[in-house]
Amino acid sequence: MHRRFQPPEGKVSLKMGDSNSRKPPGGKKRLRIGEFLLLSGMINQKTLDHALRLQKTQKKKLGQILIELGVIDDVVVAKALSRQLGIPYVRLKNERISQEALAMVPPAMAEENLLLPIRIKGKKLVVAMANPLELSAIDDLRFIIKMDVDIMVAPESDIREALKRHYSSQTPLWDHGLRRDMGEGIEIVRPEKEQEPDIEDLLDVAELPPVIRFTNTIIADAIKLNASDIHIEPQEDTVLIRYRIDGVMQEIMKTEKHVHPPLVSRIKIISNLDISIRMKPQDGKSQVKVGNRRFDLRVSTLPTSYGEKVTIRILNPATALLSLEQLGFSPSALDAFHRAIQKPQGIILVTGPTGSGKSSTLYACINKLNSPKVNIVTVEDPVEYDIPGINQVQINPKAGITFAAGLRSILRQDPDIVLVGEIRDAETAGIAIQASMTGHLVFSTLHTNDAPSAVTRLLDLGVDAFLIPDALVAVVGQRLVRKICPKCKRPHAPAEDLLRQVSCYLPNPPPPLFKGAGCEACRFSGYSGRIAIFEILMMTPALKRIIAPDVPSTVLKKAAEKEGFKTMAEDGIEKTLKGITTLEEVLRVTAFERDPSFEKGQKDKTCTPQGTPSEAVSADSAGAAGKSAGTVLVVDDNKVIRKTMEKILISEAYRVMTAQNGQEALEAVSRHKPDLIITDYMMPVMDGMTLIKHLKAQLATRLIPIIMLTAKDEMDTEVRVIEAGADDYLTKPITRKRFVARVNRIMQRWKAGSST
């Protein structure tokens, strides 16, 4: 029950978190502990005055000074407080303390306010306090844990002894305000590993509910957002968590530094890594289930100057089931590539940088050719996806299984089709070429900028020039570009300079192009999902004749273009004209440069696509303005109220953003994360309650504190607002002094809670 403070005539009760709880009815100032003891007859005025004088010099709590003077006993005080305030009295030596309850309260806060969490009872946290009249401490506690509080009173000595016993050996814990249902629905499929007895303390911390819940929430949130990678990066004073979504890194949250050790330990445990090793890189793997879907996790740790950086690659098994038709080949390119992979022997190479989708293309080829009539063997680092009916070999240099050694071994296994994850050295290149000329169809990858450069790369690796024309069937170059979000797709006129760069590939006048306006579904980026852009270099008789030790890739490209070779950039522009992607995306992964020496007559081209990314085009124009300290977002459909709050906040040195409704606010938060949000309750398009629910449902935004503006100062309204996830509320009309005080208070509390 909520309790309201009354004068000490009989029993007194407390209402936690009520804005009026600091004053008794009638507007009287709430009693301090010294006044309470005086009115209770436990001390006289002379003793109180003496203790107050000592407090000014000793900087101790008044109760502690009175105990040291021998005037009172902490047990007597606790019993008297229990009797007068009507709250339970407890001796902590007889209580069983819940670890989950302890984990919810930062140790520094518990020690500073002499309080100890005992257990969780329903939707409330039961807490023992030496001084239950410290209402601001109760407010702060309720603010941090996002729960209601039941107070019990205990002797101060009991509290201090219990704090020392339960908190002194613990790593500071946190819960980040995560609801207990967040992170649910994800099941860690843990590898079997015998745990070392000398690391039990680390294991205990990593198995605490807040640590498990936070780790699960990070993974579940990344999967929900279709992230390919999770990056956990320790900084000097914070830990940065970022996701790679659609190929672009996005900052999700910053959290306090003490989160790092238990979080890393938890990830190491679920991925079968040694948590006692911190100064050497480690690689591990795990598996999670979300609903009926399983995801493989590839975990890598790397020691840095501020601690271990952890990267988690999320592998969706559905990717291994993609067909060639789903990858994004144009009809003509798909037809040519189908003919290439049906060859009985030869080598087919896929080129591109890391993260360009090469593995997906290779797996799609294998899926197309997989049948009981052929023997397919792969050697990979690592084996990313398990494919039924395929013999897959994981390289292990410590065991002597390198790409070259593995390839040499599998050639003795009577394969029809061989997949080599990557050609990294001359030995692997030589064996692969020889295998492709002795009745095997070989698939592999190379790291080159474009398809024609694969030939010069093989020459650089020492492959004889006369072997390449007979062995090489085709080379696929590819990049991944983001697709326009279908939910916010709109006609768009690109900038003139972009049109000039690609004018040689566009009809005159240019047709209408499209772009994503940005919506909640795409996190206001305008993009959702990715598709590949390709170039396929078929080894034609004309190309075979010009391959020589010193032939440059530009000569090969020009010769191939005469026979119909289309570059990745051209394929990307075709997808732009179809409304699949944007010019900005194509220019992000390819660039166009003028080439005056280019032969006339080939579509009258004067621009040549190159393989290096353009430095002039940003990877993501959204969110250009970065986050700054003291930024407040004001959300209200009333222009006068918005302007009033904006003026007040600016005068208090805050940076201010404004929005007219919840939908605008979501976009503003996505692009420029504020430090505080002040939102009205009733608004068109999206009201304040819906806005809060959207923000609290995402890890990237749920830690931003929110103040709700309401028209009614009623208990039911407060409960609804707080239960929705608001951190505080204000009733309208607002007064400057009250408004500034509440904003400053919540900002200071939030910073204090984050640094605990």
N, C-alpha and C positions, 0 to 999 in steps of 0.2 A: 504494500500500500504506500502511496505517496503521503508524506507527513509534513505538516506545517508547524513552524516554530511558534511556541506560545511562551508567555512569561512563566517563570518557574513556580507557579502556584499549582501544586499537584504535579501531574505528569505533563511532559513537554514532548511534542513530536516534530519530526523533520520531513519536509517535502524536498526530495533530491532534484536539483536542477531547476526549480521554479524561480522565475525572476524575482518573486516576492519573498523567497525563502530567507533572504538576509535580514528581513525586518519582521518583527512581530506585528500582529494586528494593531491598528491605531497608529502605525508609522513609527513605533519606537525602535531605536537602534538595537540590533541583536546583542545578546550578552556575550562577553568574552569569558574565558574559563575562570579568570580571577574574580570577575563580578559574580559569576555563578557560585563559586566556592564561598564568596562573602555572603551572598544572600542565603546560602544553604547552612550558614552557621559553622562552617568547617574552619574558617580563618576569620580574623578581625581586620579592620581597616588599617591598623598600624602595620600588621604583618604584610598585608597586600602592598602598601606604599613602599615598605622596605624592599620587598621582592621586585617591584617595578623599577626601583632605583638600581638594584643590582643588574637587572636585565639590560639596562642601557649600556652598561660597561662590559658585561659578559657575553652578550649576544646569544643567549640561550632561550629556550622556550620557558614560559613562566612556570608551567607545571614542574619542569625539571628543577628549576631554582627552588621552588617550595619543597620539593622532595629532598634536595640536598641540604636545605636548612633544617630538615627533620620535623617540619611543621605538619606535614601530611605524609601518608603512605600511598603508593600508587594503587595498591589493592583496594584500600578504603575509598580512594577517589573514583576508581572504576565502578565499584559497587554503588557509590552515591550517584554517579552519573546514570547508571542503569536504572536506579530506582526513580530518580527525579525526571528523566527523559522518557521513561517507559520503553526502553529498548533492551534486548537480551544482554546478559552478562556472560562472558565465556573465559575459561582458562585454557590457553592454547596448548598446554602440555597434554591435555586430554583430548585434543581435537586431531582428526586425521585430515591433513592438508592435501588438497587436490593439486596434482602437477599441472593439469590443464588450467586451473584457476591461477596458479602462480605465473604461468606463461603469458597470461593476458595483461599483467601489470608490469611496466618497466621497473626494474629494481631501484633505480634512482628516485622514482616517484614514490615508491613504497617506503624507502628509507627517509626521504625528506619529510613525508607527512605521517610517519609512524602508523602505517596501516599494513594489513596483511590479508591478501585474498585467501579465503578458506575453501570455498567450493562454488560450483555453479548449480543453482537451484531454479529449474525451469528456465525462464528468460532473464534471470537476475543473477548477479554476482554477489555472493555473501562475503562481506569484508569486516574484519575486526579492526577497530581503531582505538588508540589511546585517548584521543580527544574528538568525540563525534560532533563537537561544536565547530570544527573546522569545515564549514560549509563550502568554502571555495575549493578545498581539496576534493570534496565529494563531487562538486561540479566538474572539476578537471578530470577526475577519474571516469566519470560517466561520459564525458566528451571523448576520451581516448578509447575506451573499450566499446563504445556504442551500445551499451546495455544499461538497464536500470540497476540500482544498487540497494541491497539490504545491509544495514549497519548493525554490528554488534560492538559492544565495548569490552575491552580487555585491559588488564594492567600494563603499564608502559614497559615494565621489565619483561613481561611475557612477549610483547611485540618485538622488542629489541633482540631478545634471545632467538625468537622464531625467524626474524629477518636474517640474522647471522647464520642460522642453521640451514635455511632454505635458499637463500639468495647468494651467499658469499662465494660459492663455488660454481655458480651458473654463469654461462655466457648470457649477456643481456638478450632478452627475447622480445618478440614483436608479433603483432598480428595484422598490422596494416589495415585494420578496419574490415578485414574480409569476413563476409558472412559465413556461417558454418556450412551453407549449401554450395559455396563457391569451391570449385575444384572437384565437386562430386561428379560422378558419372565417368571418371577416368580411373582406370585400374592399372597400377604398375605391375607389369609381369617381371618379377624380380629374378635375376640369375642366381644360381646356387653358388655360394661362396662361404667358406668357413671364416668366421670373424675372429680377428686376433684379439686376445685378452688384454693387450696393453693399450688398446684404443677404445676401451669401453666408454670413457667419458665422452669422446667425440660421437660415438654411436648413440649414446643416450640423448645428447642434444639434438642430433639429426632425426631422432624418432619422436620428438615432442610434437604434439598436434599442430601448433602454429607453423612449425617448420615444414611439416608434411603438407599442410593446407596451402601454404604459400608456394611451395615448389609445384604442387599439382596444379594450382591456379595459373602459374606462369606457362606451364606446358599446355594446359587445356585452352588458355586464351590464345596462345600462338597457333594451335591447331584450328581453333574457331576462325581466326583471321587468315587462314591459309598461308601462314608464314613458312618459309623453307628453312630458316635458321633462327636460333635464339642466341644472343650474345650477352653474356653476363660479364661486365667489365669493371673491375675495381678502380676507383679513382683515389685521389689523396684523402678526401673526406666523405665520399659517397660511393655508391655502387650504381652503375648505369646499366639498365636492361633495355636492349634493343632487339627488334625483330627485323628480318629481311622479308619484306612482303612484295611480291611481284618483282623481285630483283632489286628493290630499293630499300636501303636501311632506314628504319623509322624508330625514333626514340619512344619507348613506351613509358618508362618511369625512372625516377631517381629515388633511391632509398638510402637509409643511413648505413654507415660503414660496418657497424657490428652485425648486420644481417649477413655479411659475406661468408664468414667461416661456417656457420651451420648450414647455409644454403648450398655451398660447394660440397660440404660433407654429405648432405642428403643426395645430391646428384651423383656423387661418386659411389655411394652405396647402391643406388638403383642401377648403376651402369657397371657394377663389378670392378671398380677401381680401388686402389689402395689409398685410404683417406689419410694415412700417415705420411705419404710422399707428397711434398708440396714444392720441391725445388727441381723436379724433373717433369717434362711433358708426359702425359698419359693419354691413351686412347681406349675407349670402351664403348659398349653398346647396351641398349635396353629396349624395352618394348612396352607400349601402353595400349590400353583399349579405351576407346571413347564410343559408348554405345556398342554397336556390333562391329565397329571398324577397329582394326589394329594398325598401329603406326610404329615403325622402327625408329629408334633414336641412335644417332652416332654422336658420341660425346668425346670432345677433345679438351684437355686442360693444358694451359701454357703459363709458366711462371712469368710474372711481370714485376716491375718495380713496386707496385702497390698490392701485390697479391696475385692469386691465380685467376687468369681469364678462362672462362668456360664457354665453349661454343657447342651448341646442340643442333645437329642437322636432323630435320624431321623428314622421314621418308614415307610417303604414302604408297602402299603396295599397289593401289589402283594405277599409279603411273606406269608400272611395269606391264600393264595390260592394254596400254594405248596401242592403237593400230596406226599404220602409216597415214591412213586417211584422216586421222584426228590431229596430226601434228601441224598441218597448215601448208602442205605442199600445194602448189598450183596444179591444175589438171595435167598440163604438159610435163611439168617437172616430176609429178607422181608417176606418170606413164614411163618416163625415161628411167626413173629410179627402180620401178618394178622390174624392168627389163634387166637392169644391172644386177640386182640381187638374185635373179634367177640363173645367172651364169654358173656353170659347174665348178669353175675355179677362178682364182684371181683375188686381188685384195681391194677392198672398199674402205676408204678412209673418211672419217667425220672430223672436221676441224672446227676450232673455235676456242675462246678462252674458257676458264672455269666458270661454271654456272650458265652456260649457253645452251644446255639441253642435249648435249652429245649422248649421254647415257640413255636418255629416253628414246632417241632415234635408234641407237643400237638395239635396245630391247624391243622396239617395234619391228625392226628387221628380223630379229630372232623369233618373235611371235609369229610373223608371217611365214617363216620357213619351218617352224617347229612341227614335226610330224613323226609318227612311229617309224617312218622309212629312213630317217637320217639320224646320224649320231652327232649331236652338237655338244661341244665342250668349250667352256670359258675359263679364262684366268683373269681375275679382277682384283682391284685394290681400292676399297673393299668390295665384297659381294653386296651390292646395294639392295637387290630384290631377289627373292627366291622364285624361280620359274619352274613349274612342274615339267618333268621330262627332259630337263637340261642338266648336264653335269658341270657344276660350277666349282672352281678352285679359287681359294683365297690365298693371295701371296703372303708369304711369311719369311722375310729376309733372315730372321734368326734361325729358322729351320732350313735355310738354303733355298727357299722357294721364291725366286725373283720372277719377273716377267719372262726373262730369257730362259731361266731354268724350267719354269712352269710350262712355257710354250714348247720347249724341247721335249718335256715329259709327255704332254698331252698328244703330241704328234705320234707317239708310240701307242696311243689308245685307239687307233683306227678311226679318227674323226672324219666326218664329211664337211662340217662347218666349224670354224674356230673363231672365237671372239677374244681378242687381246685388249684388255682395258685401256692400255695406253702404250704407245711406242716412245720410250724415253731415251734409249741409248742405241748405239750402233749395233750391238749384239742382238737386241730384240728386233731391230729393223731388218737385219740380215736374215734372221731365222724366219720372220714373217713373210718376207719376199720369197724366200726359197720354198716355204710351205705353200704359198699361193701359186707357185709354178709346178707343183708336184701333185695336183689333183685335189687341193683343198680350197674352199671358199673362206677367205679370212676377212674379218671385220676388225677395225681398230680405230683409235683416235690419235690426232696430233694437235699440238698447240701452235696454230699458225693464225695469221690475221684473216686469210681468205683461202679459197680452194686452190687457186694456182700456186700459192706459196708452198703447198704441201709437196710439190715436186722438188723445189729447191731445198726444202727441209730434208727430204730423203737423200738428196745428193750430199748435203752437209753432214749427214749421219754416216756417210761412207758407202751408200748403196751405189753399185755400178750403174752408170747411166744407161747402158744397153739392156739392163734387166727391167728397168721401170716401165717402158712401153708395153712389154709383154705381160708384166705382173699386174699393173694398175688398171682397174676397171673403171672406177669413178671416184671422185672426191666431192664430198658434201661440205660446204661451209655454211655455218648457221649462227644466228643470234636470237635472243628472245626479246620481244617488245611487248609492252603492256597493251591490253585490249581496252577499247573505250567501254566504259560502264554502260550496259544497255538501259539501265533505269534512268539515267540522266543525260542520254545522248542528245546533242543539239547541233544544228548547223553552225559552222564556225568558219570565219575568214582568217587564215593564218597571216602572220606579219609579212610585209612585202619582202624583207630580206630572206626569209625562208623560202618564199615562192621563187625568188630569183635563183637561189641555189639549186633548185630542182626543176627549173622551168623547161629544161631540155627533155624532161620525161612527162610533162603535163600537156594536155591539149590546150589550144588557145581559142577562146578564153578558158581558164581553169574551171572545172566543174565544182559544185558545192562540196565542201569538206565538212567533217564532223569532229566534235570534241565533247568530252564529258563535262557537264557543268559543275558536277560535284554534288553528292548526296550522302545520306547516312550510310547507305549500303556499301559505298566505295570509300568510306571514311573521308569524303570530300576531296578525294584525289582526282576524280574523273576517270579512273581506270579500275578495271576489275579482271583479274586473270591475265595470262600471257599466251602468246602464240609465237611460233618460230618464223623467221624469215630465212629463206634458203638461197643458195646458189649451188648448182650441180655442174661440175666439170666432168663431162664424159670424155674418156680417152679415145678420141677419134683418130683415124689414120693420119689426118693432117697434123694433129698434135704430136702423135708418136714420132713423126719425122723430124720435128724441130727440137725434141728433148736432147740436150747435150750437157756436158759437165758445167759449162759456164753460162747457160741460158738463164736470163733473169725472169722473174715471175711476171713482170709487165709485158714481156713479149708473148708469153704463154696466154696471158689474159686477152690481149688484143687479137691473137690468132683464134682463141676460143669464141670471142664475140662475133667474129666473122661467120662462125658456124652456129650462131644462135644462143650462145652463152649469155645468161642474164645474171647480173650481180645481185647480192643480197639487198643492196639499196634499191634496185629496180623492183625486186619482189616486195620490199617494204612499201614502196610508193604505190604499187598495185593494190596492196592491202589497205593503204590509206584512201585510195580512190573508192574502194568498196565500203568504206566506213568502219573498218575493223580496228584500225589504229590511227595514230596522228603523225604528222610530219615531224613534230618535236621528238616523238619516240624513235622514229627511224633515224633522225639525225643524232640522237643520243648514242646510238650504238654503231652508226656508220657516219662517214663524212663525205662531202663532195668538194673536189678541188678542180680548178680550171687546168686543162691540158691542151695547150695550143697546138701541139704536134699530132693530136689525134686525127686520124684519117677522116676526111669529109665523106659524107654519103651514108654513114651509119646513123640513121635517124637524125642526121645533122647535129650530133651530140657535141657539146663543148664542155661538158662537165663529166668528170670521171669519179665514180665512187671509190673510196679508199676504205681500208679495214680499221683504221684507228678512230676512236670516238671523237666527236667534236667537242672542243673545249668551250665553244661559244654558247652551247645549249645546256641549260641546267637539267639535272636529272629529274627534278620535280620543282616546278615553279611555285607550288602551294607552300604556304608557311614560310615565306621568305623572311619575315620578321621573327627573330628568335625570342625565346622566353626571357623575361627580365624580372628581377626581384621587385615585389610590390605591385604586380599587375592585378587589377580587379576588373572582372567582367560584370557589368550591370545589365540585367535583362528585365525590361518592363515595356509594356505596350503604350504606356502613358509618356508622351514626349516631355512634359513638364517635370514629371518625377525623375525621368532619366537624366535630364539636364541638371536638376537640382543635386542629385547624388553625384553626378560627374564633377560638378563644380566643387562640392565639398571635398571629395576624394582628392582632386587635383591640388586643392589648397593644403591637403595633408601630405603632399609629396608622393601620392600614389599615381601610377600610370593606369589609365582607364580605357577600357573597351566597352562598347555598348551593343545591345541587340534588342530587337522589338518583340521577339517571341522565342519560344524554345527551339524551334527549327533553326533560326539564325544563330542562336547560342551554340548549338551543337557544332555548326560549321566553324564558328569562331574558336571554340575550344579545340577542335581538331587541328586547326591551322596554327594557333598561337595559344599554347596552354597558359591560362592565367593562374595566379596564386590563390585567388579567392573568387567565388561567384556569388553575386547577390541577385536573386531572382524573385519576381512577383509570383503570387499563387495563381491568379486567374489571368490568362492571356489567350488570344486567338491562335490558331494553327497548332500550337503545342503549349499546354499549360505548364506551370512550374513543377507540379507533382510528376508529370510524365517526363519532363526534362531530367529531374533528379534520378528517376528510375533508369533512364538511358545512361546517364553518366556513371551511376554506381554499378551498372552491369558490366562495365569495361575496366580492365586492370589499368589501362593508360589514363583513365580519368577519375576513377573512384576515390583516389586519395586527395582530390582537390576539395577543400572545405567549402561548404555552401551555407549561405544565410538565406532563409525564406522570408519574404515580406507577406504579411497577412493582414486582412482588414479586421479580424476579430481576435481579441485577447481572451481565448477560451481554452480550457483544458483539452477538450476534444481536438481542437485545431492543432494545439501543440503536439499532442500524441501522434496525430496523423502525419504531421510534418517530420517529426523525429523518426518515426517508424519508416517513412519513405526513404530516409537516408540523409536528411538535412542535419547540419552540425549545430545550427542555432536558428533562431527566428526573431523577427522584429515586427511589431504591429504598426500599422499606418494610422494617422500621419506620423512621419518620423520627425524627430527633433535633432538638430545638428549635434548637440553634445552627446546625446544617447547613441545616435548613429555612429559617430566617430569612436566612441568608447567601445561599442560592441565589435566594430571592425578591427580596431587595434587589438582588442582582447583575443579575438579568435585567431588573428594572424600570429600573435605572440604565443598563444597556446599551441598552435599547429607547429610552429618552428621548434618550440620546446619539446613537444611530443616526438617530432621527427629526429631530434638530435639525441634522444635518450638512448 
